[in-house]
Amino acid sequence: MQEQKPKFGFTPFAETWNGRLAMLGFVIGLATEWITGQNILQQIGLM
């Protein structure tokens, strides 16, 4: 009988992609701040 792998939750595959997308989002956020010259709070009108 084969071991069933979970289809959701904290699987290595899901965590790998979560980390990759988090790094991509962080770099996009830094690039946006650098291009506009404003931080995120200024961009959305809270400062």
FIVO-534872 format. One record per residue: residue in one letter; residue number from 1; x, y, z of N, C-alpha, C, CB in turn. Coordinates in pm, 1 decimal, always signed. Glycine has a CB too. Layout:
REM residues N
{'a',NUM,{X,Y,Z},{X,Y,Z},{X,Y,Z},{X,Y,Z}}
...
END
This chain:
REM residues 47
{'m',1,{+84.5,-118.3,+0.0},{+0.0,+0.0,+0.0},{+89.4,+125.1,+0.0},{-96.3,-0.4,+123.2}}
{'q',2,{+58.5,+219.9,-89.1},{+137.3,+342.2,-98.5},{+95.5,+442.1,+8.4},{+123.0,+404.4,-237.3}}
{'e',3,{+195.3,+520.5,+51.8},{+167.6,+625.8,+148.5},{+100.5,+742.5,+77.6},{+297.6,+671.8,+219.5}}
{'q',4,{-8.0,+791.1,+134.4},{-79.7,+904.6,+77.3},{-7.4,+1033.9,+110.5},{-224.4,+909.3,+128.8}}
{'k',5,{+14.1,+1118.0,+10.2},{+75.4,+1248.0,+33.3},{-35.2,+1350.1,+54.1},{+168.0,+1289.0,-85.1}}
{'p',6,{-13.9,+1445.7,+145.7},{-116.9,+1546.1,+167.7},{-133.8,+1635.7,+44.1},{-82.6,+1631.1,+290.9}}
{'k',7,{-256.5,+1676.5,+18.1},{-283.9,+1759.7,-97.6},{-280.3,+1908.7,-62.6},{-418.9,+1723.3,-156.8}}
{'f',8,{-274.7,+1940.6,+64.8},{-267.6,+2079.8,+106.9},{-193.4,+2088.0,+239.0},{-408.8,+2141.8,+119.2}}
{'g',9,{-160.7,+2210.6,+279.8},{-90.9,+2228.9,+406.9},{+55.9,+2257.6,+386.3},{-107.0,+2106.6,+494.0}}
{'f',10,{+134.3,+2230.7,+488.6},{+276.0,+2262.8,+488.2},{+358.0,+2151.7,+423.9},{+324.4,+2288.3,+629.8}}
{'t',11,{+346.1,+2140.8,+293.0},{+425.4,+2042.1,+220.3},{+552.7,+2110.4,+170.5},{+344.1,+1979.9,+101.1}}
{'p',12,{+659.0,+2036.1,+149.3},{+782.2,+2096.9,+97.4},{+760.7,+2171.2,-34.6},{+888.0,+1989.9,+78.4}}
{'f',13,{+678.7,+2114.9,-122.9},{+651.2,+2180.3,-251.0},{+583.2,+2314.7,-230.3},{+564.2,+2090.7,-339.3}}
{'a',14,{+481.6,+2319.3,-145.8},{+409.0,+2443.7,-120.9},{+498.7,+2547.4,-54.0},{+285.8,+2417.0,-34.1}}
{'e',15,{+580.2,+2504.4,+39.9},{+667.5,+2598.4,+110.9},{+777.2,+2652.6,+20.1},{+729.9,+2530.9,+232.7}}
{'t',16,{+826.1,+2571.5,-72.2},{+926.4,+2618.8,-167.8},{+867.9,+2730.0,-253.7},{+976.8,+2502.7,-256.8}}
{'w',17,{+747.8,+2707.9,-307.5},{+685.1,+2810.7,-391.3},{+644.2,+2932.7,-310.8},{+563.9,+2753.7,-462.4}}
{'n',18,{+602.0,+2913.1,-188.1},{+567.5,+3025.7,-102.2},{+690.0,+3114.1,-80.1},{+511.5,+2976.1,+32.7}}
{'g',19,{+803.5,+3054.6,-54.4},{+926.4,+3130.9,-35.3},{+969.5,+3203.8,-160.7},{+1036.8,+3040.2,+10.4}}
{'r',20,{+959.4,+3137.4,-274.2},{+997.5,+3200.6,-401.0},{+908.7,+3320.8,-431.0},{+989.5,+3099.3,-516.2}}
{'l',21,{+778.6,+3305.2,-412.6},{+687.0,+3415.2,-441.0},{+703.2,+3529.2,-341.1},{+543.2,+3365.4,-439.9}}
{'a',22,{+735.7,+3497.3,-216.1},{+761.1,+3602.1,-117.2},{+885.2,+3683.0,-155.2},{+778.2,+3540.7,+23.5}}
{'m',23,{+990.3,+3615.5,-200.4},{+1112.0,+3686.5,-243.7},{+1083.1,+3773.8,-365.1},{+1224.9,+3586.4,-276.4}}
{'l',24,{+1004.4,+3723.0,-457.8},{+968.2,+3800.0,-576.3},{+887.2,+3923.7,-537.5},{+888.6,+3712.8,-674.7}}
{'g',25,{+792.0,+3908.2,-447.5},{+712.5,+4021.9,-401.4},{+796.5,+4126.6,-331.1},{+603.5,+3974.8,-309.0}}
{'f',26,{+893.1,+4082.9,-252.6},{+980.6,+4175.5,-182.2},{+1064.5,+4256.1,-280.8},{+1071.2,+4099.8,-84.7}}
{'v',27,{+1118.8,+4189.8,-381.9},{+1200.3,+4258.9,-482.2},{+1113.8,+4356.1,-563.2},{+1269.2,+4156.7,-576.3}}
{'i',28,{+993.4,+4317.3,-598.3},{+903.2,+4406.7,-671.1},{+868.6,+4528.3,-585.5},{+774.4,+4332.1,-712.9}}
{'g',29,{+846.0,+4506.9,-456.2},{+818.0,+4618.6,-366.2},{+934.1,+4715.5,-356.8},{+784.0,+4567.3,-228.7}}
{'l',30,{+1055.6,+4663.3,-345.5},{+1173.9,+4750.6,-341.2},{+1191.9,+4826.9,-471.9},{+1299.7,+4668.4,-311.6}}
{'a',31,{+1170.8,+4759.9,-583.2},{+1184.7,+4825.2,-713.5},{+1080.3,+4935.0,-730.3},{+1172.0,+4722.2,-827.1}}
{'t',32,{+958.6,+4910.2,-685.2},{+852.7,+5010.4,-694.7},{+886.8,+5132.7,-611.0},{+718.5,+4951.4,-650.0}}
{'e',33,{+938.3,+5111.7,-490.6},{+979.4,+5224.7,-407.9},{+1092.8,+5301.9,-473.1},{+1021.7,+5176.8,-269.4}}
{'w',34,{+1187.2,+5232.6,-532.8},{+1301.5,+5298.4,-595.5},{+1256.9,+5379.0,-718.3},{+1408.2,+5194.2,-635.5}}
{'i',35,{+1166.7,+5322.3,-798.6},{+1120.5,+5389.4,-920.7},{+1034.4,+5511.2,-887.8},{+1041.4,+5291.6,-1008.7}}
{'t',36,{+943.1,+5498.8,-791.5},{+851.3,+5608.5,-761.4},{+910.4,+5709.1,-663.3},{+722.2,+5553.7,-705.6}}
{'g',37,{+1006.3,+5668.0,-583.2},{+1062.5,+5756.8,-482.1},{+973.6,+5771.3,-360.1},{+1088.0,+5891.7,-541.5}}
{'q',38,{+871.3,+5687.9,-349.4},{+778.7,+5692.0,-235.8},{+772.8,+5554.2,-171.5},{+636.7,+5738.0,-280.6}}
{'n',39,{+753.3,+5553.3,-38.4},{+736.4,+5423.6,+26.0},{+592.3,+5376.5,+9.2},{+774.3,+5431.1,+176.0}}
{'i',40,{+564.2,+5256.0,+54.1},{+432.6,+5196.6,+31.2},{+320.8,+5277.0,+97.6},{+430.5,+5053.5,+82.7}}
{'l',41,{+346.7,+5330.9,+215.5},{+243.5,+5409.5,+282.7},{+212.5,+5538.1,+208.0},{+286.2,+5441.6,+424.5}}
{'q',42,{+313.1,+5599.3,+149.4},{+290.5,+5719.3,+68.6},{+215.4,+5683.4,-59.7},{+424.9,+5788.3,+34.8}}
{'q',43,{+245.7,+5571.3,-117.0},{+180.8,+5531.0,-242.5},{+32.0,+5506.9,-224.0},{+246.4,+5405.4,-298.0}}
{'i',44,{-7.9,+5454.1,-108.8},{-150.4,+5427.4,-88.7},{-220.9,+5539.1,-12.9},{-168.3,+5297.2,-14.6}}
{'g',45,{-148.0,+5650.1,+14.9},{-209.8,+5768.9,+71.2},{-224.9,+5771.9,+221.9},{-340.2,+5785.5,+12.4}}
{'l',46,{-148.4,+5692.8,+293.7},{-158.9,+5694.3,+439.6},{-56.6,+5787.1,+505.9},{-141.9,+5553.8,+493.1}}
{'m',47,{+35.3,+5840.9,+427.3},{+133.7,+5935.7,+481.7},{+140.1,+6058.1,+393.1},{+274.0,+5870.5,+493.8}}
END
